[in-house]
Amino acid sequence: MVQEEDIHINLESIFQEVLAKRQEEGAFDQESYDQFVEDVLEEKLDRGELHDDDDIENWTEQLKSRWNEVEEMDAEKEDGGSI
């Protein structure tokens, strides 16, 4: 049985991959972000890192719901990273 902490770590890892893909592709709008979420999860399924019995739909929604966090990170970068 997968523990909730393991799922959180896995989701955070996937989130970081999505952010990296976003930088690589140079696409910074929400539509692109949502597509990158789906792409990264699908790639992980194809490589066997995730399985059909994992709650991919829920993970997709959780990751997509972090868009506001992504926008805040972008705004901080534009402001020079000052707090």
PDB file of N, CA, C and O in Angstrom:
ATOM      1  N   MET A   1       0.841  -1.192   0.000  1.00  0.00           N
ATOM      2  CA  MET A   1       0.000   0.000   0.000  1.00  0.00           C
ATOM      3  C   MET A   1       0.885   1.254   0.000  1.00  0.00           C
ATOM      4  O   MET A   1       1.853   1.334   0.757  1.00  0.00           O
ATOM      5  N   VAL A   2       0.557   2.206  -0.830  1.00  0.00           N
ATOM      6  CA  VAL A   2       1.321   3.444  -0.942  1.00  0.00           C
ATOM      7  C   VAL A   2       0.867   4.398   0.148  1.00  0.00           C
ATOM      8  O   VAL A   2      -0.328   4.626   0.332  1.00  0.00           O
ATOM      9  N   GLN A   3       1.829   4.951   0.867  1.00  0.00           N
ATOM     10  CA  GLN A   3       1.499   5.886   1.929  1.00  0.00           C
ATOM     11  C   GLN A   3       1.290   7.276   1.357  1.00  0.00           C
ATOM     12  O   GLN A   3       1.839   7.630   0.314  1.00  0.00           O
ATOM     13  N   GLU A   4       0.481   8.057   2.066  1.00  0.00           N
ATOM     14  CA  GLU A   4       0.163   9.408   1.603  1.00  0.00           C
ATOM     15  C   GLU A   4       1.431  10.248   1.437  1.00  0.00           C
ATOM     16  O   GLU A   4       1.522  11.044   0.503  1.00  0.00           O
ATOM     17  N   GLU A   5       2.405  10.079   2.329  1.00  0.00           N
ATOM     18  CA  GLU A   5       3.657  10.829   2.235  1.00  0.00           C
ATOM     19  C   GLU A   5       4.392  10.495   0.940  1.00  0.00           C
ATOM     20  O   GLU A   5       4.959  11.381   0.300  1.00  0.00           O
ATOM     21  N   ASP A   6       4.385   9.217   0.553  1.00  0.00           N
ATOM     22  CA  ASP A   6       5.029   8.808  -0.690  1.00  0.00           C
ATOM     23  C   ASP A   6       4.358   9.457  -1.894  1.00  0.00           C
ATOM     24  O   ASP A   6       5.029   9.874  -2.839  1.00  0.00           O
ATOM     25  N   ILE A   7       3.038   9.539  -1.854  1.00  0.00           N
ATOM     26  CA  ILE A   7       2.292  10.171  -2.947  1.00  0.00           C
ATOM     27  C   ILE A   7       2.656  11.649  -3.033  1.00  0.00           C
ATOM     28  O   ILE A   7       2.855  12.181  -4.125  1.00  0.00           O
ATOM     29  N   HIS A   8       2.743  12.315  -1.871  1.00  0.00           N
ATOM     30  CA  HIS A   8       3.086  13.741  -1.858  1.00  0.00           C
ATOM     31  C   HIS A   8       4.466  13.964  -2.467  1.00  0.00           C
ATOM     32  O   HIS A   8       4.654  14.863  -3.287  1.00  0.00           O
ATOM     33  N   ILE A   9       5.427  13.140  -2.061  1.00  0.00           N
ATOM     34  CA  ILE A   9       6.783  13.257  -2.597  1.00  0.00           C
ATOM     35  C   ILE A   9       6.772  13.021  -4.102  1.00  0.00           C
ATOM     36  O   ILE A   9       7.420  13.747  -4.856  1.00  0.00           O
ATOM     37  N   ASN A  10       6.038  12.011  -4.530  1.00  0.00           N
ATOM     38  CA  ASN A  10       5.951  11.695  -5.952  1.00  0.00           C
ATOM     39  C   ASN A  10       5.308  12.852  -6.723  1.00  0.00           C
ATOM     40  O   ASN A  10       5.791  13.226  -7.792  1.00  0.00           O
ATOM     41  N   LEU A  11       4.232  13.414  -6.193  1.00  0.00           N
ATOM     42  CA  LEU A  11       3.578  14.541  -6.860  1.00  0.00           C
ATOM     43  C   LEU A  11       4.509  15.748  -6.925  1.00  0.00           C
ATOM     44  O   LEU A  11       4.542  16.453  -7.933  1.00  0.00           O
ATOM     45  N   GLU A  12       5.260  15.987  -5.861  1.00  0.00           N
ATOM     46  CA  GLU A  12       6.191  17.115  -5.857  1.00  0.00           C
ATOM     47  C   GLU A  12       7.280  16.906  -6.909  1.00  0.00           C
ATOM     48  O   GLU A  12       7.678  17.847  -7.595  1.00  0.00           O
ATOM     49  N   SER A  13       7.749  15.689  -7.027  1.00  0.00           N
ATOM     50  CA  SER A  13       8.754  15.349  -8.033  1.00  0.00           C
ATOM     51  C   SER A  13       8.198  15.576  -9.441  1.00  0.00           C
ATOM     52  O   SER A  13       8.882  16.128 -10.303  1.00  0.00           O
ATOM     53  N   ILE A  14       6.976  15.155  -9.662  1.00  0.00           N
ATOM     54  CA  ILE A  14       6.332  15.343 -10.964  1.00  0.00           C
ATOM     55  C   ILE A  14       6.135  16.834 -11.240  1.00  0.00           C
ATOM     56  O   ILE A  14       6.346  17.294 -12.362  1.00  0.00           O
ATOM     57  N   PHE A  15       5.731  17.582 -10.219  1.00  0.00           N
ATOM     58  CA  PHE A  15       5.556  19.026 -10.352  1.00  0.00           C
ATOM     59  C   PHE A  15       6.866  19.678 -10.800  1.00  0.00           C
ATOM     60  O   PHE A  15       6.865  20.538 -11.680  1.00  0.00           O
ATOM     61  N   GLN A  16       7.973  19.268 -10.199  1.00  0.00           N
ATOM     62  CA  GLN A  16       9.276  19.820 -10.570  1.00  0.00           C
ATOM     63  C   GLN A  16       9.620  19.473 -12.019  1.00  0.00           C
ATOM     64  O   GLN A  16      10.201  20.291 -12.733  1.00  0.00           O
ATOM     65  N   GLU A  17       9.266  18.273 -12.451  1.00  0.00           N
ATOM     66  CA  GLU A  17       9.498  17.880 -13.846  1.00  0.00           C
ATOM     67  C   GLU A  17       8.680  18.744 -14.802  1.00  0.00           C
ATOM     68  O   GLU A  17       9.160  19.140 -15.864  1.00  0.00           O
ATOM     69  N   VAL A  18       7.439  19.029 -14.410  1.00  0.00           N
ATOM     70  CA  VAL A  18       6.569  19.876 -15.237  1.00  0.00           C
ATOM     71  C   VAL A  18       7.183  21.274 -15.352  1.00  0.00           C
ATOM     72  O   VAL A  18       7.212  21.856 -16.436  1.00  0.00           O
ATOM     73  N   LEU A  19       7.672  21.810 -14.232  1.00  0.00           N
ATOM     74  CA  LEU A  19       8.297  23.134 -14.263  1.00  0.00           C
ATOM     75  C   LEU A  19       9.530  23.139 -15.164  1.00  0.00           C
ATOM     76  O   LEU A  19       9.757  24.096 -15.904  1.00  0.00           O
ATOM     77  N   ALA A  20      10.312  22.087 -15.101  1.00  0.00           N
ATOM     78  CA  ALA A  20      11.510  21.993 -15.945  1.00  0.00           C
ATOM     79  C   ALA A  20      11.127  21.929 -17.421  1.00  0.00           C
ATOM     80  O   ALA A  20      11.755  22.572 -18.262  1.00  0.00           O
ATOM     81  N   LYS A  21      10.101  21.157 -17.724  1.00  0.00           N
ATOM     82  CA  LYS A  21       9.642  21.030 -19.118  1.00  0.00           C
ATOM     83  C   LYS A  21       9.154  22.382 -19.629  1.00  0.00           C
ATOM     84  O   LYS A  21       9.396  22.748 -20.779  1.00  0.00           O
ATOM     85  N   ARG A  22       8.474  23.106 -18.774  1.00  0.00           N
ATOM     86  CA  ARG A  22       7.975  24.429 -19.105  1.00  0.00           C
ATOM     87  C   ARG A  22       9.128  25.355 -19.488  1.00  0.00           C
ATOM     88  O   ARG A  22       9.039  26.093 -20.469  1.00  0.00           O
ATOM     89  N   GLN A  23      10.203  25.311 -18.713  1.00  0.00           N
ATOM     90  CA  GLN A  23      11.383  26.132 -19.006  1.00  0.00           C
ATOM     91  C   GLN A  23      12.033  25.708 -20.321  1.00  0.00           C
ATOM     92  O   GLN A  23      12.400  26.546 -21.145  1.00  0.00           O
ATOM     93  N   GLU A  24      12.169  24.393 -20.504  1.00  0.00           N
ATOM     94  CA  GLU A  24      12.791  23.870 -21.724  1.00  0.00           C
ATOM     95  C   GLU A  24      12.030  24.300 -22.967  1.00  0.00           C
ATOM     96  O   GLU A  24      12.625  24.679 -23.976  1.00  0.00           O
ATOM     97  N   GLU A  25      10.705  24.235 -22.882  1.00  0.00           N
ATOM     98  CA  GLU A  25       9.859  24.538 -24.038  1.00  0.00           C
ATOM     99  C   GLU A  25       9.624  26.038 -24.209  1.00  0.00           C
ATOM    100  O   GLU A  25       9.243  26.487 -25.290  1.00  0.00           O
ATOM    101  N   GLY A  26       9.848  26.811 -23.150  1.00  0.00           N
ATOM    102  CA  GLY A  26       9.628  28.246 -23.226  1.00  0.00           C
ATOM    103  C   GLY A  26       8.168  28.624 -23.386  1.00  0.00           C
ATOM    104  O   GLY A  26       7.842  29.642 -23.997  1.00  0.00           O
ATOM    105  N   ALA A  27       7.290  27.796 -22.831  1.00  0.00           N
ATOM    106  CA  ALA A  27       5.850  28.060 -22.908  1.00  0.00           C
ATOM    107  C   ALA A  27       5.346  28.291 -21.490  1.00  0.00           C
ATOM    108  O   ALA A  27       5.458  27.414 -20.634  1.00  0.00           O
ATOM    109  N   PHE A  28       4.795  29.466 -21.247  1.00  0.00           N
ATOM    110  CA  PHE A  28       4.514  29.862 -19.875  1.00  0.00           C
ATOM    111  C   PHE A  28       3.047  30.176 -19.585  1.00  0.00           C
ATOM    112  O   PHE A  28       2.745  30.738 -18.532  1.00  0.00           O
ATOM    113  N   ASP A  29       2.131  29.832 -20.486  1.00  0.00           N
ATOM    114  CA  ASP A  29       0.718  30.088 -20.212  1.00  0.00           C
ATOM    115  C   ASP A  29       0.085  28.865 -19.539  1.00  0.00           C
ATOM    116  O   ASP A  29       0.679  27.788 -19.485  1.00  0.00           O
ATOM    117  N   GLN A  30      -1.127  29.059 -19.033  1.00  0.00           N
ATOM    118  CA  GLN A  30      -1.796  27.988 -18.296  1.00  0.00           C
ATOM    119  C   GLN A  30      -2.118  26.793 -19.188  1.00  0.00           C
ATOM    120  O   GLN A  30      -2.007  25.647 -18.752  1.00  0.00           O
ATOM    121  N   GLU A  31      -2.507  27.046 -20.409  1.00  0.00           N
ATOM    122  CA  GLU A  31      -2.827  25.951 -21.327  1.00  0.00           C
ATOM    123  C   GLU A  31      -1.604  25.047 -21.542  1.00  0.00           C
ATOM    124  O   GLU A  31      -1.716  23.821 -21.541  1.00  0.00           O
ATOM    125  N   SER A  32      -0.457  25.665 -21.722  1.00  0.00           N
ATOM    126  CA  SER A  32       0.779  24.888 -21.889  1.00  0.00           C
ATOM    127  C   SER A  32       1.112  24.120 -20.619  1.00  0.00           C
ATOM    128  O   SER A  32       1.492  22.951 -20.675  1.00  0.00           O
ATOM    129  N   TYR A  33       0.970  24.780 -19.477  1.00  0.00           N
ATOM    130  CA  TYR A  33       1.237  24.115 -18.195  1.00  0.00           C
ATOM    131  C   TYR A  33       0.366  22.870 -18.048  1.00  0.00           C
ATOM    132  O   TYR A  33       0.862  21.795 -17.709  1.00  0.00           O
ATOM    133  N   ASP A  34      -0.930  23.021 -18.303  1.00  0.00           N
ATOM    134  CA  ASP A  34      -1.852  21.884 -18.201  1.00  0.00           C
ATOM    135  C   ASP A  34      -1.434  20.752 -19.141  1.00  0.00           C
ATOM    136  O   ASP A  34      -1.500  19.580 -18.771  1.00  0.00           O
ATOM    137  N   GLN A  35      -1.008  21.100 -20.344  1.00  0.00           N
ATOM    138  CA  GLN A  35      -0.570  20.089 -21.300  1.00  0.00           C
ATOM    139  C   GLN A  35       0.699  19.396 -20.813  1.00  0.00           C
ATOM    140  O   GLN A  35       0.844  18.184 -20.968  1.00  0.00           O
ATOM    141  N   PHE A  36       1.611  20.157 -20.227  1.00  0.00           N
ATOM    142  CA  PHE A  36       2.844  19.559 -19.705  1.00  0.00           C
ATOM    143  C   PHE A  36       2.540  18.592 -18.564  1.00  0.00           C
ATOM    144  O   PHE A  36       3.183  17.549 -18.448  1.00  0.00           O
ATOM    145  N   VAL A  37       1.563  18.932 -17.722  1.00  0.00           N
ATOM    146  CA  VAL A  37       1.151  18.016 -16.649  1.00  0.00           C
ATOM    147  C   VAL A  37       0.727  16.685 -17.261  1.00  0.00           C
ATOM    148  O   VAL A  37       1.179  15.622 -16.837  1.00  0.00           O
ATOM    149  N   GLU A  38      -0.143  16.757 -18.260  1.00  0.00           N
ATOM    150  CA  GLU A  38      -0.630  15.537 -18.907  1.00  0.00           C
ATOM    151  C   GLU A  38       0.504  14.784 -19.599  1.00  0.00           C
ATOM    152  O   GLU A  38       0.570  13.557 -19.526  1.00  0.00           O
ATOM    153  N   ASP A  39       1.392  15.510 -20.266  1.00  0.00           N
ATOM    154  CA  ASP A  39       2.510  14.879 -20.978  1.00  0.00           C
ATOM    155  C   ASP A  39       3.440  14.140 -20.023  1.00  0.00           C
ATOM    156  O   ASP A  39       3.815  12.996 -20.279  1.00  0.00           O
ATOM    157  N   VAL A  40       3.812  14.791 -18.921  1.00  0.00           N
ATOM    158  CA  VAL A  40       4.743  14.174 -17.968  1.00  0.00           C
ATOM    159  C   VAL A  40       4.120  12.928 -17.354  1.00  0.00           C
ATOM    160  O   VAL A  40       4.790  11.904 -17.223  1.00  0.00           O
ATOM    161  N   LEU A  41       2.847  13.003 -16.976  1.00  0.00           N
ATOM    162  CA  LEU A  41       2.193  11.829 -16.397  1.00  0.00           C
ATOM    163  C   LEU A  41       2.108  10.691 -17.412  1.00  0.00           C
ATOM    164  O   LEU A  41       2.329   9.529 -17.069  1.00  0.00           O
ATOM    165  N   GLU A  42       1.790  11.024 -18.652  1.00  0.00           N
ATOM    166  CA  GLU A  42       1.710   9.994 -19.692  1.00  0.00           C
ATOM    167  C   GLU A  42       3.081   9.361 -19.949  1.00  0.00           C
ATOM    168  O   GLU A  42       3.184   8.147 -20.123  1.00  0.00           O
ATOM    169  N   GLU A  43       4.121  10.179 -19.973  1.00  0.00           N
ATOM    170  CA  GLU A  43       5.480   9.651 -20.151  1.00  0.00           C
ATOM    171  C   GLU A  43       5.832   8.682 -19.024  1.00  0.00           C
ATOM    172  O   GLU A  43       6.443   7.641 -19.263  1.00  0.00           O
ATOM    173  N   LYS A  44       5.447   9.027 -17.801  1.00  0.00           N
ATOM    174  CA  LYS A  44       5.735   8.160 -16.656  1.00  0.00           C
ATOM    175  C   LYS A  44       4.947   6.854 -16.749  1.00  0.00           C
ATOM    176  O   LYS A  44       5.448   5.797 -16.366  1.00  0.00           O
ATOM    177  N   LEU A  45       3.732   6.925 -17.251  1.00  0.00           N
ATOM    178  CA  LEU A  45       2.953   5.702 -17.476  1.00  0.00           C
ATOM    179  C   LEU A  45       3.629   4.832 -18.526  1.00  0.00           C
ATOM    180  O   LEU A  45       3.763   3.622 -18.346  1.00  0.00           O
ATOM    181  N   ASP A  46       4.050   5.446 -19.612  1.00  0.00           N
ATOM    182  CA  ASP A  46       4.699   4.709 -20.702  1.00  0.00           C
ATOM    183  C   ASP A  46       5.989   4.040 -20.252  1.00  0.00           C
ATOM    184  O   ASP A  46       6.311   2.941 -20.704  1.00  0.00           O
ATOM    185  N   ARG A  47       6.733   4.703 -19.358  1.00  0.00           N
ATOM    186  CA  ARG A  47       8.003   4.150 -18.870  1.00  0.00           C
ATOM    187  C   ARG A  47       7.811   3.164 -17.720  1.00  0.00           C
ATOM    188  O   ARG A  47       8.771   2.546 -17.260  1.00  0.00           O
ATOM    189  N   GLY A  48       6.567   3.018 -17.254  1.00  0.00           N
ATOM    190  CA  GLY A  48       6.298   2.096 -16.159  1.00  0.00           C
ATOM    191  C   GLY A  48       6.576   2.676 -14.783  1.00  0.00           C
ATOM    192  O   GLY A  48       6.563   1.948 -13.791  1.00  0.00           O
ATOM    193  N   GLU A  49       6.829   3.985 -14.710  1.00  0.00           N
ATOM    194  CA  GLU A  49       7.063   4.635 -13.423  1.00  0.00           C
ATOM    195  C   GLU A  49       5.755   4.848 -12.672  1.00  0.00           C
ATOM    196  O   GLU A  49       5.744   4.924 -11.444  1.00  0.00           O
ATOM    197  N   LEU A  50       4.665   4.943 -13.402  1.00  0.00           N
ATOM    198  CA  LEU A  50       3.321   4.999 -12.839  1.00  0.00           C
ATOM    199  C   LEU A  50       2.537   3.852 -13.453  1.00  0.00           C
ATOM    200  O   LEU A  50       2.905   3.313 -14.497  1.00  0.00           O
ATOM    201  N   HIS A  51       1.448   3.491 -12.782  1.00  0.00           N
ATOM    202  CA  HIS A  51       0.653   2.360 -13.239  1.00  0.00           C
ATOM    203  C   HIS A  51      -0.807   2.760 -13.364  1.00  0.00           C
ATOM    204  O   HIS A  51      -1.251   3.739 -12.766  1.00  0.00           O
ATOM    205  N   ASP A  52      -1.542   1.991 -14.146  1.00  0.00           N
ATOM    206  CA  ASP A  52      -2.956   2.287 -14.369  1.00  0.00           C
ATOM    207  C   ASP A  52      -3.755   2.313 -13.074  1.00  0.00           C
ATOM    208  O   ASP A  52      -4.775   2.997 -12.991  1.00  0.00           O
ATOM    209  N   ASP A  53      -3.298   1.566 -12.047  1.00  0.00           N
ATOM    210  CA  ASP A  53      -4.042   1.553 -10.792  1.00  0.00           C
ATOM    211  C   ASP A  53      -3.701   2.751  -9.900  1.00  0.00           C
ATOM    212  O   ASP A  53      -4.322   2.930  -8.852  1.00  0.00           O
ATOM    213  N   ASP A  54      -2.718   3.577 -10.301  1.00  0.00           N
ATOM    214  CA  ASP A  54      -2.464   4.833  -9.601  1.00  0.00           C
ATOM    215  C   ASP A  54      -3.603   5.789  -9.951  1.00  0.00           C
ATOM    216  O   ASP A  54      -4.226   5.662 -11.005  1.00  0.00           O
ATOM    217  N   ASP A  55      -3.867   6.730  -9.073  1.00  0.00           N
ATOM    218  CA  ASP A  55      -4.979   7.659  -9.276  1.00  0.00           C
ATOM    219  C   ASP A  55      -4.538   8.832 -10.165  1.00  0.00           C
ATOM    220  O   ASP A  55      -4.453   9.976  -9.719  1.00  0.00           O
ATOM    221  N   ILE A  56      -4.264   8.511 -11.423  1.00  0.00           N
ATOM    222  CA  ILE A  56      -3.711   9.493 -12.362  1.00  0.00           C
ATOM    223  C   ILE A  56      -4.653  10.687 -12.554  1.00  0.00           C
ATOM    224  O   ILE A  56      -4.203  11.830 -12.633  1.00  0.00           O
ATOM    225  N   GLU A  57      -5.939  10.419 -12.628  1.00  0.00           N
ATOM    226  CA  GLU A  57      -6.902  11.513 -12.835  1.00  0.00           C
ATOM    227  C   GLU A  57      -6.833  12.508 -11.676  1.00  0.00           C
ATOM    228  O   GLU A  57      -6.815  13.721 -11.888  1.00  0.00           O
ATOM    229  N   ASN A  58      -6.795  11.988 -10.457  1.00  0.00           N
ATOM    230  CA  ASN A  58      -6.702  12.849  -9.278  1.00  0.00           C
ATOM    231  C   ASN A  58      -5.376  13.604  -9.266  1.00  0.00           C
ATOM    232  O   ASN A  58      -5.335  14.796  -8.960  1.00  0.00           O
ATOM    233  N   TRP A  59      -4.294  12.906  -9.598  1.00  0.00           N
ATOM    234  CA  TRP A  59      -2.980  13.552  -9.631  1.00  0.00           C
ATOM    235  C   TRP A  59      -2.958  14.660 -10.675  1.00  0.00           C
ATOM    236  O   TRP A  59      -2.390  15.727 -10.442  1.00  0.00           O
ATOM    237  N   THR A  60      -3.572  14.410 -11.820  1.00  0.00           N
ATOM    238  CA  THR A  60      -3.634  15.423 -12.871  1.00  0.00           C
ATOM    239  C   THR A  60      -4.319  16.680 -12.347  1.00  0.00           C
ATOM    240  O   THR A  60      -3.829  17.793 -12.538  1.00  0.00           O
ATOM    241  N   GLU A  61      -5.452  16.490 -11.687  1.00  0.00           N
ATOM    242  CA  GLU A  61      -6.193  17.633 -11.153  1.00  0.00           C
ATOM    243  C   GLU A  61      -5.401  18.360 -10.073  1.00  0.00           C
ATOM    244  O   GLU A  61      -5.391  19.590 -10.031  1.00  0.00           O
ATOM    245  N   GLN A  62      -4.734  17.603  -9.195  1.00  0.00           N
ATOM    246  CA  GLN A  62      -3.932  18.234  -8.140  1.00  0.00           C
ATOM    247  C   GLN A  62      -2.803  19.071  -8.732  1.00  0.00           C
ATOM    248  O   GLN A  62      -2.548  20.191  -8.288  1.00  0.00           O
ATOM    249  N   LEU A  63      -2.141  18.523  -9.726  1.00  0.00           N
ATOM    250  CA  LEU A  63      -1.035  19.257 -10.351  1.00  0.00           C
ATOM    251  C   LEU A  63      -1.538  20.478 -11.117  1.00  0.00           C
ATOM    252  O   LEU A  63      -0.932  21.547 -11.044  1.00  0.00           O
ATOM    253  N   LYS A  64      -2.629  20.329 -11.843  1.00  0.00           N
ATOM    254  CA  LYS A  64      -3.184  21.466 -12.583  1.00  0.00           C
ATOM    255  C   LYS A  64      -3.656  22.563 -11.630  1.00  0.00           C
ATOM    256  O   LYS A  64      -3.601  23.747 -11.964  1.00  0.00           O
ATOM    257  N   SER A  65      -4.119  22.169 -10.449  1.00  0.00           N
ATOM    258  CA  SER A  65      -4.617  23.152  -9.482  1.00  0.00           C
ATOM    259  C   SER A  65      -3.492  23.998  -8.884  1.00  0.00           C
ATOM    260  O   SER A  65      -3.760  24.959  -8.162  1.00  0.00           O
ATOM    261  N   ARG A  66      -2.254  23.655  -9.172  1.00  0.00           N
ATOM    262  CA  ARG A  66      -1.110  24.421  -8.665  1.00  0.00           C
ATOM    263  C   ARG A  66      -0.720  25.574  -9.594  1.00  0.00           C
ATOM    264  O   ARG A  66       0.326  26.194  -9.405  1.00  0.00           O
ATOM    265  N   TRP A  67      -1.553  25.860 -10.588  1.00  0.00           N
ATOM    266  CA  TRP A  67      -1.253  26.933 -11.539  1.00  0.00           C
ATOM    267  C   TRP A  67      -1.008  28.270 -10.832  1.00  0.00           C
ATOM    268  O   TRP A  67      -0.091  29.004 -11.201  1.00  0.00           O
ATOM    269  N   ASN A  68      -1.824  28.592  -9.816  1.00  0.00           N
ATOM    270  CA  ASN A  68      -1.639  29.864  -9.107  1.00  0.00           C
ATOM    271  C   ASN A  68      -0.257  29.939  -8.473  1.00  0.00           C
ATOM    272  O   ASN A  68       0.375  30.996  -8.463  1.00  0.00           O
ATOM    273  N   GLU A  69       0.203  28.818  -7.946  1.00  0.00           N
ATOM    274  CA  GLU A  69       1.545  28.744  -7.367  1.00  0.00           C
ATOM    275  C   GLU A  69       2.607  29.013  -8.446  1.00  0.00           C
ATOM    276  O   GLU A  69       3.599  29.696  -8.196  1.00  0.00           O
ATOM    277  N   VAL A  70       2.385  28.475  -9.625  1.00  0.00           N
ATOM    278  CA  VAL A  70       3.312  28.679 -10.741  1.00  0.00           C
ATOM    279  C   VAL A  70       3.346  30.160 -11.117  1.00  0.00           C
ATOM    280  O   VAL A  70       4.418  30.722 -11.346  1.00  0.00           O
ATOM    281  N   GLU A  71       2.184  30.783 -11.180  1.00  0.00           N
ATOM    282  CA  GLU A  71       2.120  32.215 -11.509  1.00  0.00           C
ATOM    283  C   GLU A  71       2.862  33.053 -10.472  1.00  0.00           C
ATOM    284  O   GLU A  71       3.556  34.010 -10.815  1.00  0.00           O
ATOM    285  N   GLU A  72       2.707  32.680  -9.193  1.00  0.00           N
ATOM    286  CA  GLU A  72       3.409  33.404  -8.133  1.00  0.00           C
ATOM    287  C   GLU A  72       4.918  33.252  -8.282  1.00  0.00           C
ATOM    288  O   GLU A  72       5.663  34.213  -8.087  1.00  0.00           O
ATOM    289  N   MET A  73       5.365  32.061  -8.623  1.00  0.00           N
ATOM    290  CA  MET A  73       6.791  31.826  -8.832  1.00  0.00           C
ATOM    291  C   MET A  73       7.297  32.667 -10.001  1.00  0.00           C
ATOM    292  O   MET A  73       8.389  33.232  -9.935  1.00  0.00           O
ATOM    293  N   ASP A  74       6.511  32.748 -11.061  1.00  0.00           N
ATOM    294  CA  ASP A  74       6.887  33.565 -12.217  1.00  0.00           C
ATOM    295  C   ASP A  74       6.983  35.040 -11.830  1.00  0.00           C
ATOM    296  O   ASP A  74       7.909  35.737 -12.245  1.00  0.00           O
ATOM    297  N   ALA A  75       6.022  35.511 -11.032  1.00  0.00           N
ATOM    298  CA  ALA A  75       6.010  36.911 -10.612  1.00  0.00           C
ATOM    299  C   ALA A  75       7.234  37.225  -9.753  1.00  0.00           C
ATOM    300  O   ALA A  75       7.819  38.302  -9.875  1.00  0.00           O
ATOM    301  N   GLU A  76       7.622  36.290  -8.887  1.00  0.00           N
ATOM    302  CA  GLU A  76       8.812  36.495  -8.058  1.00  0.00           C
ATOM    303  C   GLU A  76      10.062  36.599  -8.922  1.00  0.00           C
ATOM    304  O   GLU A  76      10.943  37.415  -8.652  1.00  0.00           O
ATOM    305  N   LYS A  77      10.137  35.770  -9.961  1.00  0.00           N
ATOM    306  CA  LYS A  77      11.291  35.825 -10.866  1.00  0.00           C
ATOM    307  C   LYS A  77      11.347  37.176 -11.577  1.00  0.00           C
ATOM    308  O   LYS A  77      12.421  37.756 -11.743  1.00  0.00           O
ATOM    309  N   GLU A  78      10.179  37.671 -11.996  1.00  0.00           N
ATOM    310  CA  GLU A  78      10.126  38.960 -12.690  1.00  0.00           C
ATOM    311  C   GLU A  78      10.536  40.098 -11.761  1.00  0.00           C
ATOM    312  O   GLU A  78      11.117  41.091 -12.199  1.00  0.00           O
ATOM    313  N   ASP A  79      10.225  39.943 -10.461  1.00  0.00           N
ATOM    314  CA  ASP A  79      10.576  40.965  -9.472  1.00  0.00           C
ATOM    315  C   ASP A  79      12.010  40.819  -8.982  1.00  0.00           C
ATOM    316  O   ASP A  79      12.431  41.529  -8.069  1.00  0.00           O
ATOM    317  N   GLY A  80      12.745  39.920  -9.571  1.00  0.00           N
ATOM    318  CA  GLY A  80      14.134  39.722  -9.177  1.00  0.00           C
ATOM    319  C   GLY A  80      14.296  38.801  -7.992  1.00  0.00           C
ATOM    320  O   GLY A  80      15.363  38.745  -7.381  1.00  0.00           O
ATOM    321  N   GLY A  81      13.227  38.071  -7.662  1.00  0.00           N
ATOM    322  CA  GLY A  81      13.310  37.104  -6.576  1.00  0.00           C
ATOM    323  C   GLY A  81      13.260  37.725  -5.197  1.00  0.00           C
ATOM    324  O   GLY A  81      13.507  37.036  -4.208  1.00  0.00           O
ATOM    325  N   SER A  82      12.947  39.015  -5.102  1.00  0.00           N
ATOM    326  CA  SER A  82      12.898  39.644  -3.785  1.00  0.00           C
ATOM    327  C   SER A  82      11.647  39.222  -3.042  1.00  0.00           C
ATOM    328  O   SER A  82      10.606  38.941  -3.636  1.00  0.00           O
ATOM    329  N   ILE A  83      11.779  39.185  -1.725  1.00  0.00           N
ATOM    330  CA  ILE A  83      10.638  38.765  -0.884  1.00  0.00           C
ATOM    331  C   ILE A  83      10.058  39.970  -0.199  1.00  0.00           C
ATOM    332  O   ILE A  83       9.093  39.847   0.554  1.00  0.00           O
TER     333      ILE A  83
END
